[in-house]
Amino acid sequence: MTFQEVRVGVDRVLQPAGTSVPEVRVLVRGGDIDGSGVSMAGAPSFVLGQEVVLFLCEWEHAYLIIGFQQGMFTITTSTSTPS
């Protein structure tokens, strides 16, 4: 299996409580093999500057997103106000 490494800046850790780290190394299934792109259906993709909530499990000195795209939620802000 091929993985792409993504470094994610951390604003807040929910569990375990009291944990504080500036960044985590997340491995996402897919990537490049000998110059050919390999993708995995359901694997999440990241956009630079995107704010997300991730559900992670530790794996080989890095983290995997639990449940592929189901373990990644994008944070959006609304500029409209409720009426």
C-alpha positions in Angstrom: 0.0 0.0 0.0 1.2 3.5 -0.9 0.7 6.4 1.4 1.0 10.2 1.0 2.3 12.1 4.0 0.4 15.2 5.0 1.5 17.4 7.9 -1.4 19.0 9.7 -1.1 22.0 12.0 -2.9 21.5 15.3 -5.0 24.2 17.0 -6.6 21.9 19.6 -6.5 18.2 20.7 -9.8 16.9 22.1 -8.5 13.5 23.2 -6.4 12.6 25.1 -7.1 15.6 27.3 -4.2 17.8 28.1 -2.3 16.8 24.9 -0.6 19.7 23.1 1.3 19.3 19.8 2.0 21.9 17.1 1.6 19.5 14.2 0.8 15.8 13.3 2.0 13.6 10.5 -1.0 12.0 8.8 -0.7 9.2 6.3 -3.4 9.1 3.6 -3.8 6.1 1.3 -2.7 6.8 -2.2 0.3 8.7 -3.7 2.9 8.2 -6.4 4.5 4.9 -7.4 7.3 5.3 -10.0 5.8 8.6 -11.3 2.2 7.2 -11.6 -0.5 8.6 -9.3 -2.4 6.0 -7.2 -5.7 6.9 -5.6 -7.9 5.0 -3.2 -11.7 5.5 -3.3 -12.9 7.1 -0.2 -9.4 8.5 0.8 -9.7 12.1 2.0 -7.9 14.9 0.3 -6.6 18.1 1.8 -6.4 21.7 0.6 -3.7 24.0 1.9 -5.2 26.3 4.6 -8.3 24.2 5.1 -9.6 23.8 8.6 -10.7 20.3 9.6 -11.6 18.1 12.5 -9.8 14.7 12.2 -10.5 11.4 14.0 -7.1 9.7 14.1 -5.5 6.5 15.2 -1.8 6.1 15.8 0.1 3.9 13.3 3.8 3.5 12.7 5.0 6.8 14.2 2.3 8.7 12.4 -1.5 8.8 12.2 -4.3 7.4 10.0 -7.7 9.0 9.6 -10.3 6.6 11.0 -12.9 5.6 8.4 -11.4 7.3 5.4 -13.5 10.4 4.5 -15.8 9.7 7.4 -13.1 10.6 9.8 -12.5 14.1 8.3 -14.9 17.0 8.7 -14.2 20.4 7.1 -14.9 23.5 9.1 -16.8 26.2 7.3 -17.9 29.6 8.6 -21.0 31.3 7.5 -21.2 35.0 6.9 -25.0 35.1 7.0 -27.0 35.6 10.2 -30.2 33.8 11.1 -33.4 35.8 10.6 
